[in-house]
Amino acid sequence: MNVRATLVLTLIALSNARAAQEGGRFESNPLAEGLILFGAIFILAAALGMLRFPDFYTRLHATTKLVTLGGIGILGGAAMVFASVGASERVLLIAAFFLLTAPLSGYMMARSGYLAGLQPFREDTSVDEWQACGAMAPEGAETPLVTGRSPSQSDTNS
C-alpha cells in the first residue's frame, strides 16, 4: 500500500471517529458517489493499461495520467462526503499535492529510463528527437531492448 492510500485511509478513520463522537451521520450524496465511481473507472483503466501496453513508457503514461485523474475524482468525492465533519479542506489539500506530484514523478521516471538506455517501442515512423537514448549508461554497457530490435536497426528505419 502506498503512502497516499495510507494517508487517505487514516483521514477517513479519523473523520469517522469524530463523526461518531459528535453523533453525526454521513448522508448519501449522489454527486460524491459519482465522482468516486468516475475515479475508480479511471484507476481500473490504468490497471488495464499496465497489462496491455507493450513497453515501459506507454505503461508509465497510462498509470501516470489515469491514476492522477482517478485519484482526483476519488479525493473530490471524499471531500464532498466529509464536508459535514470539516475534513474537506484537508482532503482537497491532499488532492492538490497529488495533482502536482504524480505527473512530475512520471516524467522523471521516463527521463531516467530514457537516459539509462531503455529503448522505447518504436514504429517505423517514429523519430527520436533527442538522439540521446542511453547517454547516461556506462560505456560498453548493453542497453536493454524492449522490442527485440537492435538500436542500429531502429536508426536505419527512421
GUVOSE-441310 format. One record per residue: chain; residue number from 0; residue in one letter; x, y, z of N, C-alpha, C in turn. Coordinates in steps of 0.02 Angstrom, whole numbers. Layout:
# GUVOSE-441310
('A', NUM, 'A', (X, Y, Z), (X, Y, Z), (X, Y, Z)),
...
This chain:
# GUVOSE-441310
('A', 0, 'M', (43, -58, 0), (0, 0, 0), (45, 62, 0)),
('A', 1, 'N', (30, 110, -41), (74, 168, -45), (55, 219, 8)),
('A', 2, 'V', (95, 271, 12), (88, 322, 64), (23, 361, 55)),
('A', 3, 'R', (5, 375, -8), (-56, 413, -19), (-118, 376, 6)),
('A', 4, 'A', (-121, 312, -9), (-178, 272, 13), (-180, 269, 89)),
('A', 5, 'T', (-123, 264, 121), (-120, 262, 193), (-145, 327, 223)),
('A', 6, 'L', (-125, 383, 193), (-149, 448, 218), (-224, 455, 211)),
('A', 7, 'V', (-250, 435, 155), (-322, 440, 144), (-360, 395, 193)),
('A', 8, 'L', (-336, 333, 202), (-370, 288, 249), (-367, 314, 320)),
('A', 9, 'T', (-310, 345, 339), (-304, 374, 405), (-353, 432, 413)),
('A', 10, 'L', (-358, 473, 363), (-405, 530, 364), (-477, 505, 370)),
('A', 11, 'I', (-494, 453, 335), (-561, 425, 338), (-575, 399, 409)),
('A', 12, 'A', (-527, 363, 437), (-537, 336, 504), (-546, 391, 556)),
('A', 13, 'L', (-505, 444, 551), (-511, 499, 598), (-578, 536, 590)),
('A', 14, 'S', (-598, 545, 528), (-662, 579, 516), (-721, 538, 541)),
('A', 15, 'N', (-718, 472, 532), (-771, 429, 557), (-774, 431, 633)),
('A', 16, 'A', (-716, 432, 665), (-715, 434, 737), (-744, 500, 763)),
('A', 17, 'R', (-726, 556, 730), (-752, 621, 751), (-828, 624, 740)),
('A', 18, 'A', (-852, 597, 684), (-923, 598, 670), (-961, 554, 720)),
('A', 19, 'A', (-931, 499, 739), (-964, 455, 788), (-968, 489, 856)),
('A', 20, 'Q', (-915, 527, 875), (-916, 562, 939), (-968, 618, 940)),
('A', 21, 'E', (-974, 652, 884), (-1022, 707, 880), (-1093, 683, 866)),
('A', 22, 'G', (-1101, 619, 853), (-1166, 592, 839), (-1189, 606, 768)),
('A', 23, 'G', (-1143, 630, 726), (-1160, 647, 657), (-1163, 585, 613)),
('A', 24, 'R', (-1197, 592, 559), (-1202, 537, 511), (-1185, 565, 443)),
('A', 25, 'F', (-1158, 521, 402), (-1143, 541, 333), (-1205, 529, 291)),
('A', 26, 'E', (-1224, 581, 256), (-1283, 575, 213), (-1260, 553, 143)),
('A', 27, 'S', (-1305, 520, 110), (-1290, 498, 42), (-1288, 559, -4)),
('A', 28, 'N', (-1235, 563, -44), (-1226, 618, -90), (-1213, 588, -160)),
('A', 29, 'P', (-1262, 591, -204), (-1254, 559, -270), (-1196, 589, -310)),
('A', 30, 'L', (-1183, 653, -303), (-1128, 684, -340), (-1061, 657, -315)),
('A', 31, 'A', (-1055, 651, -250), (-993, 623, -221), (-983, 551, -243)),
('A', 32, 'E', (-1037, 513, -242), (-1033, 443, -263), (-1015, 438, -337)),
('A', 33, 'G', (-1041, 484, -378), (-1024, 485, -449), (-950, 502, -460)),
('A', 34, 'L', (-923, 549, -421), (-852, 566, -427), (-809, 507, -406)),
('A', 35, 'I', (-827, 472, -354), (-789, 414, -332), (-792, 359, -384)),
('A', 36, 'L', (-850, 348, -414), (-856, 298, -467), (-814, 318, -528)),
('A', 37, 'F', (-816, 383, -546), (-775, 409, -601), (-701, 394, -588)),
('A', 38, 'G', (-678, 407, -528), (-609, 394, -510), (-591, 320, -512)),
('A', 39, 'A', (-636, 279, -489), (-624, 207, -489), (-619, 179, -560)),
('A', 40, 'I', (-660, 206, -605), (-657, 184, -675), (-590, 203, -707)),
('A', 41, 'F', (-566, 263, -693), (-501, 283, -720), (-444, 241, -691)),
('A', 42, 'I', (-448, 223, -628), (-395, 181, -599), (-399, 111, -628)),
('A', 43, 'L', (-458, 85, -641), (-465, 21, -674), (-435, 24, -745)),
('A', 44, 'A', (-446, 78, -781), (-417, 86, -847), (-341, 88, -843)),
('A', 45, 'A', (-313, 118, -792), (-240, 119, -783), (-214, 48, -771)),
('A', 46, 'A', (-250, 9, -733), (-229, -61, -721), (-231, -101, -786)),
('A', 47, 'L', (-282, -90, -827), (-285, -124, -892), (-229, -101, -938)),
('A', 48, 'G', (-211, -37, -935), (-155, -12, -974), (-90, -44, -955)),
('A', 49, 'M', (-81, -57, -891), (-20, -92, -868), (-15, -162, -898)),
('A', 50, 'L', (-71, -193, -907), (-71, -261, -934), (-65, -262, -1011)),
('A', 51, 'R', (-93, -212, -1044), (-98, -213, -1117), (-40, -180, -1154)),
('A', 52, 'F', (-13, -126, -1127), (36, -88, -1165), (103, -123, -1169)),
('A', 53, 'P', (142, -111, -1224), (200, -153, -1238), (264, -135, -1202)),
('A', 54, 'D', (274, -73, -1181), (339, -57, -1152), (332, -10, -1092)),
('A', 55, 'F', (388, 5, -1062), (393, 45, -1002), (360, 113, -1011)),
('A', 56, 'Y', (373, 146, -1065), (349, 215, -1075), (273, 219, -1082)),
('A', 57, 'T', (244, 175, -1121), (172, 177, -1129), (136, 155, -1065)),
('A', 58, 'R', (165, 108, -1030), (135, 88, -965), (140, 144, -914)),
('A', 59, 'L', (196, 179, -915), (204, 235, -869), (155, 291, -886)),
('A', 60, 'H', (144, 302, -950), (96, 353, -972), (26, 336, -946)),
('A', 61, 'A', (7, 273, -954), (-60, 253, -932), (-68, 262, -857)),
('A', 62, 'T', (-20, 239, -819), (-27, 244, -746), (-23, 316, -722)),
('A', 63, 'T', (21, 356, -750), (29, 424, -726), (-34, 466, -739)),
('A', 64, 'K', (-57, 464, -800), (-114, 507, -818), (-180, 482, -788)),
('A', 65, 'L', (-193, 417, -795), (-257, 391, -773), (-263, 387, -697)),
('A', 66, 'V', (-209, 370, -664), (-212, 367, -591), (-219, 437, -562)),
('A', 67, 'T', (-188, 487, -594), (-198, 556, -572), (-271, 577, -578)),
('A', 68, 'L', (-301, 564, -635), (-372, 581, -643), (-416, 541, -595)),
('A', 69, 'G', (-402, 477, -587), (-441, 436, -542), (-434, 458, -469)),
('A', 70, 'G', (-373, 474, -450), (-362, 497, -381), (-396, 562, -367)),
('A', 71, 'I', (-395, 608, -416), (-429, 672, -407), (-505, 661, -400)),
('A', 72, 'G', (-532, 615, -440), (-603, 600, -434), (-621, 571, -367)),
('A', 73, 'I', (-582, 524, -344), (-596, 492, -279), (-587, 542, -222)),
('A', 74, 'L', (-534, 581, -225), (-523, 630, -171), (-575, 686, -173)),
('A', 75, 'G', (-597, 705, -233), (-651, 754, -238), (-715, 728, -208)),
('A', 76, 'G', (-732, 665, -221), (-791, 636, -191), (-785, 629, -115)),
('A', 77, 'A', (-725, 612, -92), (-714, 607, -20), (-720, 676, 13)),
('A', 78, 'A', (-697, 728, -21), (-704, 796, 7), (-777, 814, 15)),
('A', 79, 'M', (-818, 794, -34), (-890, 809, -29), (-923, 770, 27)),
('A', 80, 'V', (-903, 708, 36), (-933, 666, 88), (-913, 692, 157)),
('A', 81, 'F', (-850, 713, 165), (-826, 733, 231), (-835, 808, 245)),
('A', 82, 'A', (-874, 842, 203), (-886, 913, 215), (-923, 925, 280)),
('A', 83, 'S', (-965, 877, 301), (-1004, 885, 362), (-961, 882, 425)),
('A', 84, 'V', (-903, 851, 422), (-860, 846, 481), (-799, 892, 476)),
('A', 85, 'G', (-797, 933, 424), (-743, 982, 418), (-677, 956, 393)),
('A', 86, 'A', (-677, 899, 361), (-614, 871, 336), (-603, 884, 262)),
('A', 87, 'S', (-649, 918, 230), (-643, 927, 158), (-583, 969, 139)),
('A', 88, 'E', (-563, 1017, 180), (-505, 1057, 164), (-442, 1015, 162)),
('A', 89, 'R', (-435, 970, 210), (-377, 925, 211), (-376, 878, 151)),
('A', 90, 'V', (-434, 852, 133), (-437, 807, 76), (-420, 845, 12)),
('A', 91, 'L', (-445, 906, 5), (-428, 946, -55), (-354, 965, -56)),
('A', 92, 'L', (-323, 975, 1), (-251, 988, 4), (-212, 927, -19)),
('A', 93, 'I', (-234, 868, 2), (-202, 806, -21), (-211, 798, -97)),
('A', 94, 'A', (-270, 815, -122), (-284, 810, -194), (-239, 858, -233)),
('A', 95, 'A', (-229, 918, -208), (-186, 966, -243), (-114, 941, -244)),
('A', 96, 'F', (-90, 915, -188), (-22, 887, -186), (-16, 828, -235)),
('A', 97, 'F', (-66, 787, -237), (-66, 729, -282), (-66, 751, -355)),
('A', 98, 'L', (-105, 803, -371), (-108, 829, -439), (-41, 858, -461)),
('A', 99, 'L', (-4, 887, -415), (60, 917, -432), (117, 866, -436)),
('A', 100, 'T', (115, 815, -394), (173, 770, -390), (168, 708, -436)),
('A', 101, 'A', (110, 682, -448), (105, 620, -488), (129, 629, -559)),
('A', 102, 'P', (109, 679, -597), (135, 686, -665), (210, 701, -667)),
('A', 103, 'L', (234, 740, -618), (305, 756, -616), (347, 693, -603)),
('A', 104, 'S', (324, 651, -558), (362, 590, -544), (361, 543, -605)),
('A', 105, 'G', (306, 541, -641), (304, 501, -702), (353, 526, -754)),
('A', 106, 'Y', (357, 592, -762), (404, 621, -809), (476, 604, -789)),
('A', 107, 'M', (491, 609, -725), (560, 595, -703), (578, 522, -712)),
('A', 108, 'M', (531, 476, -702), (544, 406, -713), (556, 392, -787)),
('A', 109, 'A', (516, 422, -831), (525, 413, -903), (593, 441, -925)),
('A', 110, 'R', (611, 498, -901), (675, 528, -920), (733, 485, -895)),
('A', 111, 'S', (729, 459, -835), (782, 416, -809), (788, 352, -850)),
('A', 112, 'G', (733, 322, -869), (735, 262, -911), (765, 276, -978)),
('A', 113, 'Y', (748, 333, -1007), (774, 352, -1073), (849, 363, -1071)),
('A', 114, 'L', (872, 401, -1021), (943, 415, -1016), (984, 355, -995)),
('A', 115, 'A', (952, 307, -962), (987, 245, -944), (990, 196, -1002)),
('A', 116, 'G', (954, 210, -1057), (959, 169, -1116), (901, 122, -1127)),
('A', 117, 'L', (848, 129, -1091), (789, 87, -1101), (756, 107, -1166)),
('A', 118, 'Q', (759, 63, -1215), (734, 78, -1282), (658, 80, -1283)),
('A', 119, 'P', (629, 132, -1311), (556, 133, -1318), (533, 89, -1375)),
('A', 120, 'F', (470, 70, -1371), (439, 34, -1426), (437, 82, -1485)),
('A', 121, 'R', (465, 61, -1541), (470, 107, -1598), (435, 78, -1659)),
('A', 122, 'E', (397, 120, -1690), (368, 103, -1754), (414, 130, -1808)),
('A', 123, 'D', (401, 112, -1869), (444, 134, -1924), (439, 210, -1935)),
('A', 124, 'T', (386, 240, -1913), (377, 312, -1925), (397, 355, -1865)),
('A', 125, 'S', (419, 325, -1809), (435, 365, -1751), (504, 397, -1758)),
('A', 126, 'V', (513, 453, -1725), (575, 491, -1729), (600, 504, -1658)),
('A', 127, 'D', (663, 492, -1646), (694, 507, -1582), (724, 577, -1587)),
('A', 128, 'E', (689, 627, -1562), (711, 696, -1570), (772, 713, -1528)),
('A', 129, 'W', (780, 680, -1472), (837, 696, -1429), (901, 662, -1453)),
('A', 130, 'Q', (895, 603, -1482), (954, 564, -1503), (1003, 553, -1446)),
('A', 131, 'A', (976, 542, -1386), (1019, 535, -1327), (1003, 472, -1288)),
('A', 132, 'C', (968, 425, -1317), (948, 365, -1280), (1010, 328, -1256)),
('A', 133, 'G', (1016, 319, -1192), (1073, 285, -1162), (1131, 331, -1148)),
('A', 134, 'A', (1121, 396, -1150), (1177, 442, -1140), (1207, 436, -1071)),
('A', 135, 'M', (1170, 416, -1021), (1195, 410, -953), (1218, 339, -936)),
('A', 136, 'A', (1210, 292, -982), (1230, 223, -969), (1307, 220, -971)),
('A', 137, 'P', (1337, 175, -931), (1410, 168, -934), (1433, 145, -1003)),
('A', 138, 'E', (1492, 167, -1022), (1518, 148, -1088), (1527, 73, -1092)),
('A', 139, 'G', (1509, 46, -1149), (1515, -26, -1162), (1458, -67, -1134)),
('A', 140, 'A', (1414, -36, -1096), (1357, -73, -1068), (1304, -82, -1121)),
('A', 141, 'E', (1274, -141, -1120), (1218, -152, -1167), (1156, -119, -1139)),
('A', 142, 'T', (1120, -86, -1182), (1058, -55, -1161), (1001, -106, -1169)),
('A', 143, 'P', (956, -110, -1121), (902, -159, -1126), (854, -141, -1182)),
('A', 144, 'L', (836, -190, -1220), (790, -180, -1276), (722, -208, -1258)),
('A', 145, 'V', (672, -170, -1270), (604, -194, -1257), (577, -228, -1319)),
('A', 146, 'T', (593, -202, -1378), (563, -225, -1439), (599, -286, -1469)),
('A', 147, 'G', (660, -299, -1446), (697, -354, -1475), (737, -333, -1536)),
('A', 148, 'R', (732, -270, -1557), (770, -246, -1613), (830, -209, -1588)),
('A', 149, 'S', (884, -212, -1623), (944, -177, -1602), (937, -103, -1619)),
('A', 150, 'P', (975, -59, -1583), (970, 12, -1598), (991, 29, -1669)),
('A', 151, 'S', (1036, -9, -1698), (1058, 6, -1767), (1001, -7, -1816)),
('A', 152, 'Q', (961, -60, -1803), (904, -74, -1847), (851, -20, -1840)),
('A', 153, 'S', (840, 5, -1779), (790, 57, -1769), (811, 122, -1801)),
('A', 154, 'D', (877, 139, -1799), (901, 202, -1826), (899, 203, -1901)),
('A', 155, 'T', (908, 145, -1933), (907, 145, -2006), (837, 155, -2034)),
('A', 156, 'N', (787, 138, -1994), (718, 144, -2019), (689, 214, -2007)),
('A', 157, 'S', (721, 255, -1966), (692, 321, -1952), (725, 376, -1991)),
